[in-house]
Amino acid sequence: MRNNAFPFLPKDFIQTKEGLIFAVVCYQPQDTKVGCFLRYVADGQGWKKVDTEQANSLLQTHYPQYLYTSSQFDTAFHAVAVSDIVQHFQPENKLKQLMQQQPIDDLAQKLHTLIAILLQYGANSDSLGLTGSMLIDQHRSSSDIDLVVYGRDNFHQMRQAIQQAIIDGVLSDLDSALMQDNFERRAAQLSYSEFAWHEYRKCNKAAIEGTKFDIGMVCLWNELEIDTNQYQKQGMRTFKTKVIDDQRAFDFPAYYIVDDEMTPEIVSFTHTYIGQAKNNEVIEVSGTVEYNIATGQRRLIVGSTREAEGEYIKVCR
């Protein structure tokens, strides 16, 4: 599953010698470094979660070596040299470890119950991992359970398992309080009712005993389409179009092929808009046009910044 030469995958966490924990966001090296985003900082009592603004401010002031501007994608994120990494947290190893020991708290107990249910409904245990706060033992009783599924087929099999378990009453759809919390965390450019309608039909999140869990996909190496092109940003565009290929809608980033001559490909780097639309649906989309320097082809990026202000995908109902 992992490439020995570069064993870092999205959803992994890496810790640096200065006490910084980054979430990996790239499959490929970025100028030999690991493309990532700062998520936790050591603060004496443990680890403190930071938002985008806090992360960028801290790095600019104290650790500018981890700021990174990609010439390929004409965008800024973070990157860490492999030599600066003191610990590499791998979701599949963490899940195996927790499943082999007695649960030490309520959330771990719910994780054990959840995995048993998913396996009962046909999930492949070898394809699963655990990310988020539980990966680095920073969860609280109110935390979510963030699962990773490796491989596109395994992921869609998992979605079907979740859907059937909800129908059978073994798992629950998110109630209004959990969905409202999800909406507020995402800070989406949609109204609450629009956001909830899209979320409920994705079958990539549900609740177990009142705790939200979700699944995120990480592609296997043979599923990746490596993009070595260079892009330049060209300004915002908002338009309506029809989705004609949704095969990679749940990838990260998500890809949609649409019936639009100017920007036939939509790419979403924002988790809110992963799995957002299906084949033959008409969508309204707003994002940043990127120009492929080599080919001249354009594409639309949703999530050109982490907050994706003013950028969205929504089905026209």
Secondary structure, DSSP 8 states (H G I E B T S, - for coil): --BTTB---TT-EEEETTSEEEEE--SS-BTTBEEEEEEEEE-SSSEEE--HHHHHHHHHHH-GGGEEEETTTTEEEEEE-GGGEEEEE-HHHHHHHHHTS---SHHHHHHHHHHHHHHHTT--GGGEEEEGGGGGT---TT--EEEEEESHHHHHHHHHHHHHHHHTTSSB---HHHHHHHHHHHT-SS-HHHHHHHHHTT-SEEEETTEEEEEEEE--GGG-------EEEEEEEEEEEEEEE-TTTTSSSEEEEES-SS--EEEE-SGGGTT---TT-EEEEEEEEEEETTT--EEEEE-SSSS-TT-EEEE--
